[in-house]
Amino acid sequence: MNGQYNSFRSIWGYDTGVGGTPALMRFKGWVVGPAEGEKMRIALNVVGAVLVFFGSVWILQGVNVLPGSFMSGQMRWAVRGGIAAIAGIALLLWANWKRPRAV
């Protein structure tokens, strides 16, 4: 195969998957692929925590425990805060769920 293009290896030397897309990008001995999943998990945790925090603040303002805002004493903000907090908790649980890893 002198000079021929190998369909299972890209021109940069990392393995390719179906249709030439990178499967687990090997580059000089390092596997780059799984780190992307870890970055996504961290991002989902941050978004989930922010939703829980703001949802909690909205609940407290809606039921007039935290006064001093246009949201104070308005039940619709307590309901919206509850929805945001539940969504944040669900996102945190989903992001940290232990999934079986492909071998």
N, C-alpha and C positions, 0 to 999 in steps of 0.2 A: 504494500500500500504506500508506495513512495509518492508523497505529494497529494494523495487522494484524501478527500474529506470523509471522515468517519462519522456516520449519522448518530452514533451514541456518545460521541465526545465532541465538545464544541471547539472552536478554533482557539479559545483561551485556555483550554486544558481542563475544564471542569465537566463533570458528568451531566448529561441532559436527560430529561424524561421524555414523555410522549410528545411528539411534535417538535422536539428541539427545545422545550422549556426546561429551565433548570430544576432538577429534582432536589437533591441536596448538593448545593454548589460546593464542589471541592476545588479549593484554590491553594496550591502549594502545600497540600497535606492537611489543611484546616477545613473543617466542615462548617459552612456558614448558615445553612438552613435552619436548624432548630432554634437559633438565637432570635429569629424573627417571631416565633411563637411566644417566647419569653417577653419580648418587647410589647406584644399585643396584650398579654396578660397584665403587665404593669399598667398599661394605658387604661384597660378596662377597670382595674382596681382604682385608679385615680378618678375616673369618671364616676364610678359607683360611690366612692367616698364623698365626692362633691355633691352628688344627688342626695345622699343621706343627710349631709350637713345642711344644705339649703332647704331640703324638705322639712327637717326638724325645726329650723328657724321659722319657716312659713307656718308650720303647725302652731308653734308658740305665739307667733304674732296673730294668727287667726283667732285663737281662743283668748287673746288679750292678756297673755302672761308676759309677753315682751312688748310693752307699749311704745309709742313714739314713732309710728310709721303709718302710712296710708293703708297698710294691710291690717292694722290693729283692730281687733273686734269684728272682723269680717270672716264669716264662716267659710266663704268660698276659698279663701287663702289657706285655711286649715285643711280643706279637702284636697286642694291642689298640692299642698305640702305632703299630705299623706300619700298621695299617688306618687310623688317624686321620691319620697323615702322608701316606699315599697319597691319601686323600680330600681333604686340604688342598691337595696339589699339583694334583690333578685340578680342584679348584674354582678355584685360581689360574689354571690354563691356560684353563679354560672362560671365566672372567670377562674375561680379557685377549685372547681370540681376536678377531681382526679380522673383523668381519662386514660384508658389503656393506650400505651405507646406502641407504635409500629416498630417492629424489629428489623 
